[in-house]
Amino acid sequence: MVTRSGRSGPAAGDLSISEIKEFAGFPAATQRYIRRSLDIGLERDDAIARWSRDMVEETAIRVQARVYQRLVEIRGHIPDDSGLDALEHFIAPLIAVSAFDLGQDRLHAFAPYRFLYERLLGGHARPWLPGAFCAAASLPHLHPDKRKLLLQSISEAAATAPGWSAREPSFYPEWVDKIDETRPAN
């Protein structure tokens, strides 16, 4: 577990705790996918060495790393305002990468998608995430039942928010080694 925050004090701690609680509420497979995705997208560790359990998973990680190469471009084009002229180099690649992630069947709803992408792109991308999610979730590469579940998962409040915080996330989940319970403590 890692927290990154330029703030200190009770408010920053409360935000970190709420982010940790949100992450803990996701299914185990979703948590694993988010941690793996952050390792790939933020280039934190050797994702293949850490996450692949077999050749199929190694291939999936290589494909995801290739798709995630677009994150650098996306980060560089996050619009400062809601001007439509700035969207061309941002929203289309964001939808494409989002469509990839939603097609992996690990992000089952808007909440884990938002959690992941706030960390991959930063807090300033937050206003654009509902639109990118809805666009990616409605693409025909997903089964109609899956599209329906994804689109129903975004709350009216998230879809119609009058404003968004630009606060950077403070909790970035990482790999946690299992504790050998057969060994004595200290």
N, CA, C and O of each residue as an XYZ file, in Angstrom:
744
protein
N       0.849     -1.168      0.000
C       0.000      0.000      0.000
C       0.893      1.228      0.000
O       1.851      1.316      0.768
N       0.570      2.166     -0.862
C       1.315      3.402     -0.939
C       0.331      4.548     -0.972
O      -0.684      4.481     -1.664
N       0.622      5.592     -0.232
C      -0.173      6.802     -0.335
C       0.726      7.898     -0.855
O       1.895      7.994     -0.483
N       0.168      8.724     -1.721
C       0.903      9.851     -2.280
C       0.042     11.076     -2.085
O      -1.024     11.204     -2.687
N       0.493     11.942     -1.272
C      -0.277     13.152     -1.037
C       0.648     14.263     -0.615
O       1.522     14.068      0.230
N       0.462     15.426     -1.198
C       1.229     16.577     -0.794
C       0.619     17.235      0.430
O       1.180     18.188      0.970
N      -0.508     16.741      0.864
C      -1.215     17.313      2.001
C      -0.909     16.503      3.240
O      -0.516     15.338      3.167
N      -1.094     17.133      4.360
C      -0.944     16.407      5.614
C      -2.086     16.811      6.532
O      -2.797     17.783      6.278
N      -2.242     16.060      7.580
C      -3.294     16.379      8.532
C      -4.465     15.439      8.416
O      -4.454     14.517      7.601
N      -5.483     15.669      9.234
C      -6.624     14.767      9.299
C      -7.393     14.650      7.991
O      -7.848     13.557      7.654
N      -7.554     15.739      7.243
C      -8.338     15.668      6.001
C      -7.681     14.747      4.994
O      -8.363     13.948      4.352
N      -6.358     14.844      4.842
C      -5.643     13.979      3.900
C      -5.750     12.521      4.337
O      -5.923     11.633      3.502
N      -5.648     12.271      5.647
C      -5.768     10.911      6.160
C      -7.150     10.340      5.928
O      -7.290      9.170      5.572
N      -8.177     11.159      6.127
C      -9.542     10.708      5.895
C      -9.752     10.337      4.428
O     -10.422      9.351      4.121
N      -9.177     11.131      3.526
C      -9.310     10.832      2.095
C      -8.611      9.529      1.749
O      -9.148      8.720      0.992
N      -7.434      9.320      2.288
C      -6.714      8.067      2.036
C      -7.503      6.874      2.549
O      -7.600      5.849      1.875
N      -8.062      7.011      3.737
C      -8.838      5.910      4.313
C     -10.065      5.625      3.453
O     -10.403      4.462      3.234
N     -10.734      6.660      2.963
C     -11.914      6.410      2.125
C     -11.510      5.752      0.804
O     -12.254      4.924      0.277
N     -10.346      6.108      0.265
C      -9.870      5.469     -0.965
C      -9.516      4.003     -0.703
O      -9.804      3.138     -1.530
N      -8.898      3.727      0.435
C      -8.556      2.353      0.798
C      -9.826      1.523      0.975
O      -9.901      0.386      0.508
N     -10.826      2.098      1.652
C     -12.097      1.395      1.846
C     -12.780      1.123      0.509
O     -13.322      0.039      0.293
N     -12.753      2.109     -0.385
C     -13.364      1.904     -1.696
C     -12.685      0.746     -2.412
O     -13.356     -0.134     -2.950
N     -11.361      0.744     -2.422
C     -10.606     -0.325     -3.080
C     -10.916     -1.676     -2.448
O     -11.083     -2.670     -3.156
N     -10.994     -1.718     -1.127
C     -11.277     -2.973     -0.414
C     -12.654     -3.519     -0.761
O     -12.882     -4.723     -0.642
N     -13.573     -2.663     -1.185
C     -14.917     -3.106     -1.546
C     -15.017     -3.746     -2.927
O     -16.051     -4.320     -3.266
N     -13.957     -3.656     -3.726
C     -13.971     -4.271     -5.054
C     -13.693     -5.770     -4.933
O     -13.005     -6.197     -4.006
N     -14.221     -6.570     -5.859
C     -13.906     -8.007     -5.849
C     -12.397     -8.238     -5.975
O     -11.681     -7.387     -6.503
N     -11.920     -9.376     -5.497
C     -10.488     -9.689     -5.505
C      -9.896     -9.609     -6.910
O      -8.798     -9.082     -7.089
N     -10.613    -10.127     -7.906
C     -10.095    -10.093     -9.282
C      -9.960     -8.659     -9.780
O      -9.028     -8.346    -10.521
N     -10.875     -7.793     -9.381
C     -10.803     -6.383     -9.764
C      -9.622     -5.716     -9.070
O      -8.894     -4.945     -9.695
N      -9.424     -6.002     -7.788
C      -8.277     -5.447     -7.065
C      -6.969     -5.868     -7.732
O      -6.062     -5.056     -7.916
N      -6.887     -7.130     -8.086
C      -5.670     -7.646     -8.731
C      -5.437     -6.944    -10.061
O      -4.311     -6.552    -10.366
N      -6.489     -6.783    -10.850
C      -6.359     -6.133    -12.155
C      -5.939     -4.669    -11.999
O      -5.113     -4.179    -12.769
N      -6.494     -3.977    -11.023
C      -6.125     -2.577    -10.793
C      -4.657     -2.475    -10.395
O      -3.931     -1.636    -10.927
N      -4.213     -3.315     -9.468
C      -2.802     -3.263     -9.048
C      -1.877     -3.584    -10.221
O      -0.868     -2.909    -10.422
N      -2.217     -4.597    -10.979
C      -1.423     -4.967    -12.154
C      -1.409     -3.833    -13.171
O      -0.363     -3.506    -13.731
N      -2.575     -3.235    -13.407
C      -2.683     -2.143    -14.373
C      -1.864     -0.937    -13.943
O      -1.248     -0.276    -14.778
N      -1.853     -0.647    -12.652
C      -1.048      0.461    -12.161
C       0.444      0.170    -12.319
O       1.219      1.068    -12.647
N       0.850     -1.080    -12.087
C       2.253     -1.432    -12.319
C       2.630     -1.223    -13.780
O       3.719     -0.733    -14.079
N       1.734     -1.591    -14.689
C       2.002     -1.426    -16.119
C       1.930      0.049    -16.505
O       2.863      0.582    -17.106
N       0.837      0.701    -16.164
C       0.594      2.066    -16.615
C       1.487      3.106    -15.985
O       1.772      4.131    -16.605
N       1.935      2.869    -14.769
C       2.828      3.812    -14.090
C       4.274      3.332    -14.129
O       5.166      3.962    -13.561
N       4.491      2.210    -14.807
C       5.824      1.609    -14.957
C       6.513      1.455    -13.609
O       7.666      1.850    -13.431
N       5.778      0.868    -12.657
C       6.292      0.740    -11.293
C       7.223     -0.444    -11.130
O       8.262     -0.325    -10.481
N       6.876     -1.572    -11.699
C       7.645     -2.796    -11.514
C       7.600     -3.609    -12.798
O       6.930     -3.231    -13.759
N       8.311     -4.717    -12.809
C       8.249     -5.650    -13.928
C       6.945     -6.434    -13.783
O       6.870     -7.399    -13.023
N       5.932     -6.009    -14.517
C       4.595     -6.597    -14.369
C       4.574     -8.073    -14.742
O       3.848     -8.854    -14.126
N       5.345     -8.458    -15.722
C       5.347     -9.870    -16.126
C       5.916    -10.734    -15.014
O       5.342    -11.770    -14.676
N       7.032    -10.321    -14.447
C       7.642    -11.091    -13.362
C       6.724    -11.158    -12.144
O       6.647    -12.188    -11.474
N       6.039    -10.072    -11.865
C       5.221    -10.006    -10.661
C       3.848    -10.662    -10.850
O       3.374    -11.345     -9.942
N       3.199    -10.475    -12.005
C       1.789    -10.821    -12.135
C       1.486    -12.054    -12.980
O       0.418    -12.643    -12.818
N       2.379    -12.464    -13.871
C       2.008    -13.584    -14.752
C       2.197    -14.916    -14.042
O       3.243    -15.208    -13.463
N       1.141    -15.704    -14.113
C       1.169    -17.029    -13.510
C       1.336    -18.113    -14.562
O       1.619    -19.267    -14.239
N       1.157    -17.733    -15.828
C       1.313    -18.684    -16.924
C       1.532    -17.905    -18.225
O       1.548    -16.674    -18.226
N       1.697    -18.629    -19.317
C       1.977    -17.993    -20.609
C       0.801    -17.143    -21.093
O       1.008    -16.110    -21.730
N      -0.415    -17.565    -20.800
C      -1.591    -16.806    -21.228
C      -1.602    -15.435    -20.536
O      -1.845    -14.412    -21.177
N      -1.339    -15.426    -19.242
C      -1.317    -14.163    -18.499
C      -0.127    -13.296    -18.919
O      -0.237    -12.071    -18.961
N       0.996    -13.920    -19.225
C       2.153    -13.155    -19.708
C       1.809    -12.451    -21.020
O       2.150    -11.284    -21.211
N       1.144    -13.155    -21.909
C       0.725    -12.557    -23.176
C      -0.264    -11.418    -22.938
O      -0.167    -10.367    -23.571
N      -1.205    -11.623    -22.038
C      -2.194    -10.576    -21.725
C      -1.513     -9.319    -21.184
O      -1.916     -8.203    -21.511
N      -0.493     -9.500    -20.367
C       0.236     -8.354    -19.811
C       0.994     -7.629    -20.911
O       1.037     -6.399    -20.928
N       1.590     -8.380    -21.829
C       2.307     -7.752    -22.951
C       1.344     -6.933    -23.819
O       1.672     -5.826    -24.247
N       0.166     -7.481    -24.070
C      -0.835     -6.757    -24.863
C      -1.273     -5.494    -24.112
O      -1.360     -4.417    -24.702
N      -1.544     -5.630    -22.821
C      -1.961     -4.479    -22.029
C      -0.870     -3.405    -22.023
O      -1.180     -2.217    -22.120
N       0.384     -3.797    -21.912
C       1.491     -2.831    -21.927
C       1.544     -2.096    -23.266
O       1.827     -0.899    -23.312
N       1.275     -2.809    -24.338
C       1.255     -2.165    -25.660
C       0.115     -1.155    -25.754
O       0.304     -0.049    -26.260
N      -1.061     -1.532    -25.270
C      -2.213     -0.623    -25.270
C      -1.925      0.583    -24.375
O      -2.240      1.716    -24.740
N      -1.337      0.347    -23.224
C      -1.067      1.411    -22.254
C       0.023      2.386    -22.702
O       0.205      3.426    -22.069
N       0.742      2.082    -23.765
C       1.710      3.044    -24.297
C       1.024      4.349    -24.672
O       1.666      5.400    -24.694
N      -0.265      4.297    -24.965
C      -1.025      5.501    -25.331
C      -1.284      6.423    -24.136
O      -1.673      7.577    -24.316
N      -1.072      5.926    -22.936
C      -1.328      6.748    -21.747
C      -0.454      7.998    -21.720
O      -0.890      9.044    -21.238
N       0.760      7.906    -22.225
C       1.646      9.078    -22.251
C       1.011     10.178    -23.096
O       0.975     11.340    -22.690
N       0.511      9.807    -24.271
C      -0.167     10.768    -25.148
C      -1.421     11.330    -24.474
O      -1.675     12.533    -24.522
N      -2.189     10.459    -23.857
C      -3.428     10.885    -23.209
C      -3.122     11.874    -22.083
O      -3.767     12.917    -21.979
N      -2.144     11.547    -21.246
C      -1.775     12.442    -20.141
C      -1.347     13.819    -20.650
O      -1.623     14.836    -20.015
N      -0.681     13.840    -21.784
C      -0.196     15.094    -22.341
C      -1.263     15.963    -22.971
O      -1.019     17.127    -23.288
N      -2.458     15.393    -23.154
C      -3.530     16.138    -23.822
C      -4.790     16.307    -22.971
O      -5.862     16.580    -23.509
N      -4.675     16.148    -21.660
C      -5.848     16.353    -20.803
C      -6.263     17.811    -20.929
O      -5.481     18.706    -20.609
N      -7.487     18.062    -21.391
C      -7.928     19.452    -21.569
C      -7.989     20.213    -20.251
O      -8.342     19.658    -19.211
N      -7.640     21.493    -20.317
C      -7.708     22.356    -19.143
C      -9.130     22.808    -18.851
O      -9.464     23.142    -17.714
N      -9.964     22.818    -19.883
C     -11.346     23.257    -19.707
C     -12.246     22.365    -20.552
O     -11.806     21.337    -21.068
N     -13.478     22.755    -20.685
C     -14.430     21.916    -21.416
C     -14.496     22.257    -22.905
O     -15.442     21.865    -23.588
N     -13.505     22.979    -23.406
C     -13.480     23.328    -24.821
C     -13.370     22.092    -25.703
O     -12.501     21.246    -25.489
N     -14.225     21.991    -26.666
C     -14.261     20.817    -27.526
C     -13.076     20.751    -28.486
O     -12.739     19.673    -28.975
N     -12.447     21.882    -28.760
C     -11.333     21.885    -29.696
C     -10.114     21.129    -29.156
O      -9.247     20.737    -29.938
N     -10.030     20.920    -27.875
C      -8.892     20.225    -27.278
C      -9.104     18.723    -27.142
O      -8.215     18.019    -26.663
N     -10.253     18.224    -27.550
C     -10.590     16.818    -27.291
C      -9.987     15.806    -28.255
O      -9.790     14.651    -27.880
N      -9.698     16.200    -29.456
C      -9.326     15.244    -30.494
C      -8.195     14.297    -30.085
O      -8.285     13.090    -30.308
N      -7.140     14.836    -29.492
C      -5.986     14.003    -29.139
C      -6.105     13.396    -27.748
O      -5.197     12.704    -27.288
N      -7.209     13.653    -27.089
C      -7.397     13.144    -25.740
C      -8.498     12.092    -25.656
O      -8.250     10.971    -25.213
N      -9.692     12.438    -26.072
C     -10.845     11.577    -25.798
C     -10.838     10.298    -26.634
O     -11.178      9.232    -26.121
N     -10.461     10.381    -27.901
C     -10.450      9.166    -28.730
C      -9.466      8.126    -28.195
O      -9.846      6.964    -28.053
N      -8.205      8.497    -27.890
C      -7.315      7.490    -27.309
C      -7.783      7.004    -25.936
O      -7.620      5.830    -25.605
N      -8.368      7.910    -25.132
C      -8.870      7.506    -23.822
C      -9.996      6.483    -23.964
O     -10.045      5.508    -23.215
N     -10.884      6.696    -24.904
C     -11.970      5.735    -25.133
C     -11.401      4.397    -25.593
O     -11.865      3.343    -25.159
N     -10.399      4.434    -26.469
C      -9.809      3.188    -26.974
C      -9.154      2.390    -25.842
O      -9.361      1.181    -25.741
N      -8.377      3.046    -25.001
C      -7.729      2.348    -23.883
C      -8.787      1.874    -22.889
O      -8.696      0.763    -22.367
N      -9.782      2.706    -22.628
C     -10.877      2.324    -21.724
C     -11.624      1.109    -22.259
O     -11.972      0.209    -21.495
N     -11.872      1.078    -23.570
C     -12.569     -0.056    -24.183
C     -11.767     -1.342    -23.996
O     -12.334     -2.408    -23.752
N     -10.453     -1.233    -24.110
C      -9.604     -2.397    -23.859
C      -9.815     -2.897    -22.440
O     -10.081     -4.080    -22.225
N      -9.695     -1.980    -21.454
C      -9.827     -2.388    -20.056
C     -11.201     -2.970    -19.745
O     -11.302     -3.977    -19.043
N     -12.248     -2.352    -20.256
C     -13.600     -2.878    -19.999
C     -13.784     -4.240    -20.646
O     -14.543     -5.065    -20.138
N     -13.105     -4.489    -21.757
C     -13.191     -5.781    -22.433
C     -12.471     -6.902    -21.712
O     -12.633     -8.068    -22.072
N     -11.678     -6.577    -20.701
C     -10.941     -7.603    -19.952
C     -11.794     -8.266    -18.865
O     -11.340     -9.201    -18.207
N     -13.026     -7.785    -18.676
C     -13.971     -8.359    -17.705
C     -13.468     -8.335    -16.259
O     -13.779     -9.231    -15.475
N     -12.696     -7.315    -15.915
C     -12.237     -7.161    -14.527
C     -12.783     -5.886    -13.893
O     -12.910     -5.794    -12.672
N     -13.101     -4.914    -14.727
C     -13.701     -3.670    -14.240
C     -15.198     -3.772    -14.508
O     -15.657     -3.470    -15.609
N     -15.943     -4.189    -13.520
C     -17.346     -4.555    -13.669
C     -18.317     -3.378    -13.575
O     -19.519     -3.541    -13.786
N     -17.788     -2.188    -13.256
C     -18.665     -1.037    -13.043
C     -17.850      0.249    -13.171
O     -16.630      0.219    -13.326
N     -18.561      1.381    -13.101
C     -17.887      2.668    -13.214
C     -16.920      2.919    -12.057
O     -15.839      3.464    -12.278
N     -17.278      2.540    -10.839
C     -16.441      2.846     -9.671
C     -15.015      2.309     -9.813
O     -14.072      3.078     -9.627
N     -14.809      1.024    -10.133
C     -13.422      0.565    -10.275
C     -12.716      1.187    -11.491
O     -11.508      1.422    -11.456
N     -13.473      1.451    -12.558
C     -12.902      2.133    -13.723
C     -12.388      3.511    -13.305
O     -11.244      3.864    -13.593
N     -13.228      4.283    -12.631
C     -12.839      5.620    -12.186
C     -11.644      5.552    -11.253
O     -10.709      6.343    -11.375
N     -11.675      4.598    -10.311
C     -10.575      4.422     -9.363
C      -9.257      4.209    -10.108
O      -8.254      4.849     -9.792
N      -9.257      3.324    -11.085
C      -8.046      3.034    -11.858
C      -7.594      4.241    -12.666
O      -6.423      4.619    -12.622
N      -8.509      4.837    -13.394
C      -8.124      5.907    -14.312
C      -7.761      7.214    -13.605
O      -6.981      7.999    -14.146
N      -8.296      7.466    -12.428
C      -7.847      8.624    -11.650
C      -6.377      8.473    -11.308
O      -5.653      9.465    -11.222
N      -5.933      7.250    -11.112
C      -4.540      7.000    -10.770
C      -3.662      6.937    -12.011
O      -2.522      7.400    -11.985
N      -4.170      6.378    -13.081
C      -3.381      6.317    -14.317
C      -3.167      7.694    -14.927
O      -2.103      7.976    -15.478
N      -4.192      8.561    -14.827
C      -4.143      9.852    -15.518
C      -4.014     11.051    -14.587
O      -3.524     12.097    -15.011
N      -4.434     10.934    -13.345
C      -4.390     12.044    -12.409
C      -5.757     12.669    -12.210
O      -6.692     12.417    -12.970
N      -5.854     13.480    -11.188
C      -7.121     14.095    -10.798
C      -7.723     15.020    -11.841
O      -8.943     15.182    -11.885
N      -6.891     15.633    -12.689
C      -7.415     16.561    -13.690
C      -8.183     15.855    -14.808
O      -8.895     16.507    -15.573
N      -8.049     14.548    -14.909
C      -8.799     13.794    -15.921
C     -10.195     13.429    -15.428
O     -11.029     12.991    -16.221
N     -10.463     13.598    -14.149
C     -11.720     13.178    -13.518
C     -12.978     13.634    -14.264
O     -13.889     12.822    -14.426
N     -13.081     14.897    -14.733
C     -14.319     15.313    -15.402
C     -14.602     14.551    -16.700
O     -15.746     14.486    -17.151
N     -13.569     13.984    -17.285
C     -13.717     13.327    -18.574
C     -14.005     11.831    -18.445
O     -14.362     11.186    -19.431
N     -13.857     11.282    -17.264
C     -14.008      9.839    -17.076
C     -15.432      9.328    -17.281
O     -15.589      8.273    -17.895
N     -16.490     10.013    -16.805
C     -17.838      9.491    -17.079
C     -18.131      9.364    -18.576
O     -18.692      8.359    -19.013
N     -17.761     10.362    -19.353
C     -18.015     10.315    -20.794
C     -17.212      9.226    -21.487
O     -17.731      8.510    -22.344
N     -15.936      9.105    -21.109
C     -15.091      8.071    -21.720
C     -15.606      6.683    -21.351
O     -15.636      5.779    -22.187
N     -16.013      6.523    -20.088
C     -16.555      5.237    -19.645
C     -17.817      4.882    -20.427
O     -17.945      3.766    -20.931
N     -18.751      5.833    -20.528
C     -20.003      5.559    -21.244
C     -19.747      5.241    -22.714
O     -20.376      4.346    -23.278
N     -18.835      5.967    -23.323
C     -18.513      5.708    -24.731
C     -17.907      4.317    -24.890
O     -18.327      3.553    -25.760
N     -16.918      3.983    -24.051
C     -16.265      2.672    -24.148
C     -17.236      1.543    -23.801
O     -17.197      0.477    -24.416
N     -18.104      1.778    -22.819
C     -19.056      0.740    -22.387
C     -20.146      0.494    -23.411
O     -20.817     -0.537    -23.357
N     -20.338      1.403    -24.333
C     -21.407      1.225    -25.319
C     -20.880      0.704    -26.661
O     -21.650      0.576    -27.613
N     -19.600      0.409    -26.748
C     -19.028     -0.081    -28.008
C     -19.417     -1.539    -28.265
O     -19.621     -2.306    -27.324
N     -19.518     -1.914    -29.533
C     -20.037     -3.245    -29.872
C     -19.101     -4.412    -29.570
O     -19.516     -5.561    -29.720
N     -17.869     -4.173    -29.155
C     -16.988     -5.303    -28.829
C     -17.410     -5.994    -27.536
O     -16.958     -7.101    -27.245
N     -18.267     -5.347    -26.768
C     -18.787     -5.944    -25.539
C     -20.142     -6.590    -25.802
O     -20.930     -6.097    -26.610
N     -20.399     -7.671    -25.129
C     -21.697     -8.346    -25.233
C     -22.784     -7.371    -24.773
O     -22.555     -6.598    -23.843
N     -23.960     -7.392    -25.402
C     -25.037     -6.468    -25.006
C     -25.375     -6.507    -23.515
O     -25.645     -5.465    -22.918
N     -25.364     -7.686    -22.913
C     -25.654     -7.779    -21.478
C     -24.576     -7.068    -20.657
O     -24.881     -6.396    -19.672
N     -23.326     -7.220    -21.067
C     -22.214     -6.546    -20.383
C     -22.334     -5.031    -20.557
O     -22.131     -4.282    -19.601
N     -22.663     -4.575    -21.770
C     -22.852     -3.139    -22.011
C     -23.930     -2.591    -21.082
O     -23.770     -1.528    -20.482
N     -25.021     -3.329    -20.975
C     -26.134     -2.882    -20.136
C     -25.705     -2.745    -18.678
O     -26.003     -1.738    -18.035
N     -25.001     -3.760    -18.149
C     -24.551     -3.714    -16.752
C     -23.581     -2.563    -16.516
O     -23.676     -1.862    -15.508
N     -22.656     -2.370    -17.436
C     -21.689     -1.284    -17.272
C     -22.386      0.075    -17.286
O     -22.140      0.916    -16.421
N     -23.249      0.281    -18.265
C     -23.916      1.577    -18.372
C     -24.855      1.837    -17.200
O     -25.031      2.986    -16.794
N     -25.455      0.793    -16.657
C     -26.320      0.966    -15.489
C     -25.528      1.218    -14.205
O     -26.091      1.647    -13.198
N     -24.229      0.952    -14.246
C     -23.422      1.099    -13.035
C     -23.020      2.544    -12.740
O     -22.589      2.849    -11.627
N     -23.154      3.421    -13.708
C     -22.775      4.813    -13.464
C     -23.984      5.546    -12.886
O     -25.070      5.552    -13.467
N     -23.769      6.149    -11.754
C     -24.872      6.827    -11.081
C     -25.230      8.119    -11.807
O     -24.424      8.685    -12.545
N     -26.434      8.558    -11.580
C     -26.860      9.833    -12.150
C     -25.964     10.959    -11.629
O     -25.619     11.880    -12.369
N     -25.596     10.876    -10.366
C     -24.735     11.904     -9.778
C     -23.376     11.961    -10.473
O     -22.849     13.046    -10.724
N     -22.809     10.795    -10.783
C     -21.509     10.775    -11.472
C     -21.632     11.284    -12.903
O     -20.752     11.986    -13.401
N     -22.723     10.928    -13.551
C     -22.908     11.312    -14.950
C     -23.272     12.779    -15.123
O     -23.000     13.360    -16.174
N     -23.880     13.388    -14.111
C     -24.371     14.762    -14.264
C     -23.752     15.727    -13.255
O     -24.315     16.789    -12.992
N     -22.608     15.373    -12.694
C     -21.988     16.228    -11.683
C     -21.745     17.632    -12.225
O     -21.271     17.786    -13.351
N     -22.065     18.653    -11.438
C     -21.836     20.027    -11.891
C     -20.359     20.431    -11.839
O     -19.968     21.428    -12.445
N     -19.546     19.667    -11.124
C     -18.125     19.962    -11.018
C     -17.386     18.782    -10.432
O     -17.993     17.890     -9.840
N     -16.062     18.777    -10.597
C     -15.245     17.673    -10.117
C     -14.024     18.221     -9.396
O     -13.511     19.288     -9.732
N     -13.584     17.496     -8.433
C     -12.371     17.847     -7.725
C     -11.163     17.534     -8.607
O     -11.162     16.541     -9.335
N     -10.159     18.362     -8.542
C      -8.905     18.102     -9.256
C      -7.869     17.494     -8.304
O      -6.705     17.323     -8.666
N      -8.310     17.173     -7.083
C      -7.417     16.585     -6.084
C      -6.836     15.269     -6.610
O      -7.552     14.423     -7.147
N      -5.549     15.126     -6.445
C      -4.899     13.890     -6.872
C      -5.244     12.766     -5.897
O      -5.394     13.010     -4.700
N      -5.369     11.557     -6.393
C      -5.588     10.430     -5.486
C      -4.403     10.299     -4.530
O      -3.287     10.702     -4.857
N      -4.651      9.741     -3.364
C      -3.555      9.584     -2.410
C      -3.189      8.123     -2.170
O      -2.108      7.839     -1.654
N      -4.058      7.204     -2.531
C      -3.806      5.783     -2.308
C      -3.602      5.085     -3.650
O      -4.480      5.106     -4.512
N      -2.447      4.473     -3.813
C      -2.095      3.733     -5.020
C      -1.800      2.289     -4.596
O      -0.697      2.005     -4.128
N      -2.755      1.385     -4.749
C      -2.538      0.012     -4.272
C      -1.412     -0.681     -5.031
O      -1.243     -0.501     -6.237
N      -0.660     -1.464     -4.301
C       0.461     -2.211     -4.865
C       0.377     -3.665     -4.444
O      -0.457     -4.055     -3.627
N       1.267     -4.455     -5.026
C       1.422     -5.857     -4.682
C       1.751     -5.970     -3.210
O       2.546     -5.187     -2.690
N       1.152     -6.931     -2.531
C       1.461     -7.204     -1.137
C       1.850     -8.670     -1.039
O       1.079     -9.556     -1.408
N       3.060     -8.916     -0.537
C       3.506    -10.293     -0.363
C       2.693    -10.969      0.724
O       2.337    -10.357      1.731
N       2.408    -12.235      0.502
C       1.680    -12.990      1.511
C       2.595    -13.264      2.695
O       3.801    -13.455      2.542
N       1.999    -13.278      3.865
C       2.748    -13.545      5.081
C       2.763    -15.044      5.321
O       1.730    -15.710      5.246
N       3.943    -15.564      5.610
C       4.072    -16.974      5.950
C       3.629    -17.150      7.388
O       4.364    -16.816      8.318
N       2.429    -17.672      7.571
C       1.853    -17.799      8.908
C       2.481    -18.947      9.701
O       2.244    -19.068     10.903
N       3.283    -19.792      9.036
C       3.920    -20.899      9.755
C       5.189    -20.454     10.461
O       5.688    -21.149     11.346
N       5.716    -19.288     10.068
C       6.932    -18.768     10.707
C       6.543    -17.951     11.950
O       5.541    -17.236     11.943
N       7.338    -18.065     13.002
C       7.045    -17.263     14.206
C       7.305    -15.785     13.944
O       8.200    -15.428     13.178
N       6.515    -14.935     14.585
C       6.700    -13.497     14.463
C       7.957    -13.100     15.216
O       8.154    -13.504     16.362
N       8.806    -12.311     14.576
C      10.068    -11.818     15.161
C      10.827    -12.952     15.762
O      11.913    -12.749     16.304
